[in-house]
Amino acid sequence: MMRLLKLLFLLAVLLGAAVLGYAYIGDLSPEQSDVSEPVDLDGS
C-alpha cells in the first residue's frame, strides 16, 4: 500500500514539473499584428 502511495506521489510531482516546464519553455504567447479596417458611417 505504501509503495502505491509513493508511486502516485512521484507521478504527481513529475506531472507538475512537466506542466511547469511546458509553461516556461513552450511558446505560449499569441502572435500579434495590427488590424485596421475602414468604417463607413451613414449618419448624415
Secondary structure, DSSP 8 states (H G I E B T S, - for coil): -HHHHHHHHHHHHHHHHHHHHHHHHS------------------
